[in-house]
């Protein structure tokens, strides 16, 4: 299941992304966490010292190579230049399994305190005035478009702050979106914006209250969020100590219970591959009309494969021996069990 954490800047969504990823990892669940926020702090929230380098290249630094890998032998995608962030997979594309023995995972994933993590990459000085951060998120969108995650597997993404998460179709790539809301009017305002946008596309959201200090805070959230409130976290001395570089026991029992409630909500979801692919195609066609056809010089509607059915069946459609035969010579050592061309 794919899980996104969104919310107003400063609401604690990065902290909750880290706590939830740790909770999953300690339960033994296979997972990948992805830092998709313009402020790249998830690695440090997971426990990487502030002065330590993450040690793996950001996804945005190898978008071209990622495109080459994922387009595989798909005849509808003529080159990496013709492949945009919304290009959906089709027959001939290469699909990924979570933490598979493929170039994308082996190059970009690093372990941080038991959590496999990939980062999008920071907004560089050279980007100022000439680029949008969502261009960097294109590699994340392509990864999620081509990933076939199985039962009991999780992807946890710390998204950009506020309603800015709707600036691309990435918000449709998740099975559950947790909207982190503080008991403040500004945070509730972001919640209302997000709820309105999500409802248009039937995107499932649930609210996680954060930094609750007492009954008044909880009543405020219940008044303004209502039934969307799934769980809430109290102000955490453990988290504050971590942020200050101090040791302070373990996470409070109430907050541990809240994390368990989030996992239960995710596990109760049913994977809907048909809707996932329909959204992918819809947003690809929107982007093709708005800018991508002109930018690439191609009719990108032709990249949509009407005969493709996403999900486990796509992986099972071809025997591993057939899949490996489609790889180029320099890819022949890749595991066909983890990356399949069909």
N, C-alpha and C positions, 0 to 999 in steps of 0.2 A: 504494500500500500504506500502511496505517495502522500506525504503530509507537508503542508506549508504553514509557517508561522508568519503572520502579518500583524500590523498594528501601527499606531502613532509612534514616531521617533521618541525614544526614551521610555516606552511603555514596558520594556523588559522582554521583547520578543526574542532577542538573541540569547538572553539568559535562559528563557524557557526552552528555546530550541536546543541549547546545550544540555539542560537538565533532562529533557525528554530523550535526547539521543543517548545520554548516559544510562538512563533508566532502561531503554531498550537493550543496550549493549550488555548491561549487567544481568538482564534476563536471559541472555544467550541468543537473542534474535539476530539474524543477519541484517545488517543495515549499512547504508552510506548516508553521511550527512554532507550537505552542500551549503557553502556560504554564498548566498546570492544577493547580499546586501552591498550597497555602495560603500558602506563602512565595514571593512573586512575584519570583524572582531570575533567570529565564531571559534576560531582556533584557540584564541586566548581564553574565551569563556569556557572552553573544554579543558583548559589546564596548561596550554603551551605558554611558557614564560614570555613576557612581553618583549624581551630582547633576543628571543630565539627566532630563527628563520623557519618557516613552515617546511621548506625542503623539497617541495614538489612544484612543478610549473603550474600556474593558474590555467584553467580551461581556456580562457580567452586568448592566451598566448599561442595556442595551437589549433585555432578554429579551422584553419585550412586542412590540416592533417586529420582532424576529427571528421570533417566532411568527406574526405577521401575514403576514410575507413567505413563510414556508415553508408555511403551511397553504393558501395560494393559494385555489383554488376547490373544495377538497376538501369535499364536502357532509357528510362524517362528522364534521367538526370545526366546531362551530357558532360558536365565538368563541375569542379568545386565552385567555380565562379557562378555557375547557374543554380547552385544549391543555396537557399537562404534559410534563415533560422526556423521558418515555419514549414519547410519542405517535409511532407509526411513520408513515412516509409512505404514501399511497394514491393512487388515481387522483384527479387534481385538485391534488395537492400540487406544490410547486415544488422541483425538484431542482437542486442546485448542481454546477457543475464547478469544479475547483480553480483558484483565482485568477481566476474569471470576473468579468465586468464587471457585477456585481450589487451591491446596496446593502450586503450583509453584508461582502463582501470589501473593497469600496472604502472603507467606513467604519472597519473594525476592523484592517486589515492595515497594518503599517508595516515598512519595511526596516531591519534592524539588521545592519550589516556584511555585506550581501549576502543575508541570510536574511529572507524575509517572515515576520513574527511577529504573532500575536494573543495577547492576554492575557485571562485570566478576570476578574481583578480581585482586589484584596486583601481580606482579612477586615477590615471596618471596625469602629470602636469601637461604632457603633450596632448592630452585629450581635451583640455580646457578650451571651450569656445568652438570646437570642431567636431565633437563626438558626443553621443548620448550613452549613458551607462547601459541602457537596454541593449545596445549593440554587443556589449560584452556578455550579456546574459544569453545571447544566441546559442552559444555552445551548450548551455544548460538545457535550453529548450530542445535542441537536437538530441541531446542525451536522453531526455525523458521521452521524446517521441519514439526513440528506437529501443527503449528498455522494455523487456518483458520480465516484470517482477512477479515472483511466485508467492504462494501462500506462506504467511509468516515472515515475509521479507519487507523491509521498510526503507524508504528514502525520506529523509527529513531535511527540508530546505528552509533556511532563514532568508526571507524575502526582503525586498526593499520596503522602506517605511511608507505608511499612509496609503492612500488610494493610488499612488504612483505604480503600485503593483499591477494595475490594470492597463498600463501603457503598452503591453504586449499580450499575446495569447498565452503566455506562460501560466497565467492564473487558472487556465482550464486543464492543466496537466496533473492535477492533484485529485486524490480520492477524498481528502478531507482538508479543510483549511481552518486552522485555529486562529481566531482573531483575538489578540491580547489587548485587553481593555483595562485601563486604570480607572479608579472611581473619580474621574474628573470630567468636566463638560467637554473639554477639547478631545479627550480620548473617545468619549461617547459620540462626538460628531464624526470622527473618522469611522467608527463602527457603523454609523448610519449610512455613510457614503458607500462603504464596502458592501454592506448588506444589500443596498439598492442595486449596485452593479452585479453582484453575484446572483441575485434573484433573476436577472434578465436571462442568464444562461443556466439556471438551475444548478449552480455550484454549491455543494454542501458546505456550510460554515457552522462553527460553534464558537462561542465566546469563552475565553479563559480570563476571569478576573485576576488582576495582579496588584500586588502592593496593598492588600487589604489590611487595614490596621484595627478595625473594630466593627461593631454592628452597624454604625452609621454608613460606613463605606459599603458594606454588603447590601444594605437596604437601597442605597443609591444605585448600585449596579442592577439590582432586581427591578427597580422602578424603570430604569432606562433601557435595559436589555431584555428583560422578561425571560421567556422560555429559551432564548438563545444561550443563556448562561449555563454552561455545562459544568464548570468547576471554577474554583478560585484558589489563589495562592496568597498566603499571608506574608506580610513583610518579613524577610528572611535575614536573620543574623548570620546564618551560614553563608549565604550569597554575598552579603556585605563584607564578611571577613575574607572570602575568596577574592573579591574585587580589590581589597586592600593588601593582598598578599599574605594574609594570616591564616593559620589553621584554627578551625572552630568546630570541632566535632563533626556531626553529620547533618544532613538536611532534616528539617523539622518534619515530624510525623504527619501533620496535616498536609504539607506540601508533597510528601511522598505519596499520600493517598490521592492527591489531585493528579499527579502524573499517572497513577494507575487508572484513574477515571478517563484520562485522555486516551490511553492505550486501549481500554475497553471500548471506547467510542469508535476508534479506528478499526478495531477488530470486528466490530459489528457491521461495518460497511461491506457491501457486496461489490466486487470488482465489475465494472461495466465497460468492457473493451469497445463495444459498439459505439457508445456515447463518446468515449475517449477519442476514437478515430474520427467520428463525425465532427467533433469540435476542432480537431487538428485540420481537417480538410476545409471547414468553414473559415477558420482564421487564415489559412494559407491563401485561399481565394480572395479574402478581403485584402491581405497584404499584397497579393499579386496585382490587384486592380489599383490599389492606392499608391504603390511606389515600386514594387519589386520587378514588375515587367519592364518598366522604363529603366531601372537601375541595371538589370542584367541583359537586356536586349532579347529576352526570351518570353514566350507565352508560358508562364509558369502554371497555368491551369492544366497544361498537358502533363505535369508531373503527378497529378492525382491518378492513382491506379484503382479503377472501380472494382477490380477483381480481388483486391487485397483485403484480408480479414485479419486484424491485429489480434495479438494475444498468444497464449500457449499453443494454439493450433498452428500458428505460423511457424513456430519453432519445430513443432512435430511434423511439419509437412515434408521435410527432407531428412533423409538419413545422414548422420554425421559424415560418412564417407563421401556422399555426394556434395555436401557443403564444403568439405576440405578441398575437393577437386576444383572448386571455383576460385580458390585463393591464388594470388600471385605467388611466385617463387619465394619472395622475401617474406611472405606471410605464412609459409607452409608449416612453420613450427607452432603457430597459434592453435590453441585448443578448440576443436570444432564443437566441443560440448559447451563452450562459453560464448562463441560468436558464430552465428550461422548465416550463410548467404543462401538465398533460396529463390 
